[in-house]
Amino acid sequence: MNKTKTMAAAIILSTAAILALNYFLFQILTERKLNLTSVCIAVRDIPPRARIKEDDLTEISVPASYLADHAYTRASEIIGKYTDIQGKIPAGSFFYHSMLYDASELPDSPATQLRSRQTAYTMQTDRSRLGSIIAGQRVDIHASIQDRNGTVITGCLIKGARVIAVRDHKGLDMDDPEGTGVPYTAELAVNTADVQLLTVAEAAGTIRLFATDRSYDSSAEAVLNDKSEIAEALRKLQNPPTPTPSPETVPLPQEG
């Protein structure tokens, strides 16, 4: 009896082994036939102008014939790129080259480089005023104005503002092969609260950019020189005092 049970168990195990082997052989042959390859797809709808994160995608295997040449396959090629401004990537979609951009390739790339509560401030410039300053540097913003008494006041208004773009008159970056290579505008990342003072400074006088020994210091960025004489003067221009009526203009009380 035991011998019969042993033989039956051996037959069952052998049959299971043969079936498993056949299954694995079938899988191998199927994969070879289909030429399966790994590819990343979106796990959720990704909105326009969004930065792709690791949890936005997952990896699946599909027949190579399903993929077009212009689809990204590796996560490292996708993570950190930005979606196009005119459309979203739906869940389950492949990531095609035409859908994604590096930050430097975006038409509105300065906006993607702003930190919380920052604004991209654009100022007109030229080669003589800009010198060797390039995108990525930090610069001090100096302002020069004439106050109401005709006194010229000048000084550093903002320290360590980040230059996020330098463009020519066609709006192209300095390294764009189709550009002129002549600077026309500079875009700076400044605190939104300081934009009005900068606007007043440009309207009332001039602003200049200067590279200093803080040019590559990332410990502090776009710090307003709050107590400086130039900042105080700009505030007075921004909020002029209300004139006090002279005694001659003060109406006399009416007699009853």
Stockholm file with secondary structure:
# STOCKHOLM 1.0

chainA/1-256         MNKTKTMAAAIILSTAAILALNYFLFQILTERKLNLTSVCIAVRDIPPRARIKEDDLTEISVPASYLADHAYTRASEIIGKYTDIQGKIPAGSFFYHSMLYDASELPDSPATQLRSRQTAYTMQTDRSRLGSIIAGQRVDIHASIQDRNGTVITGCLIKGARVIAVRDHKGLDMDDPEGTGVPYTAELAVNTADVQLLTVAEAAGTIRLFATDRSYDSSAEAVLNDKSEIAEALRKLQNPPTPTPSPETVPLPQEG
#=GR chainA/1-256 SS CHHHHHHHHHHHHHHHHHHHHHHHHHHHHHHHHHTEEEEEEESSCBCTTCBCCGGGEEEEEEEGGGCCTTBCCSGGGTTTCEECTTCCBCTTCBCBGGGEECGGGCTTHHHHTCCTTEEEEEEECCHHHHTTCCTTCEEEEEEEEECTTSCEEEEEEEEEEEEEEEECTTSCBTTCTTSCSCCCEEEEEEEGGGHHHHHHHHHHEEEEEEECTTTTCCSSCSEECTTSHHHHHHHHHHSCCCCCCCGGGSCCCCCC
#=GC SS_cons         CHHHHHHHHHHHHHHHHHHHHHHHHHHHHHHHHHTEEEEEEESSCBCTTCBCCGGGEEEEEEEGGGCCTTBCCSGGGTTTCEECTTCCBCTTCBCBGGGEECGGGCTTHHHHTCCTTEEEEEEECCHHHHTTCCTTCEEEEEEEEECTTSCEEEEEEEEEEEEEEEECTTSCBTTCTTSCSCCCEEEEEEEGGGHHHHHHHHHHEEEEEEECTTTTCCSSCSEECTTSHHHHHHHHHHSCCCCCCCGGGSCCCCCC
//
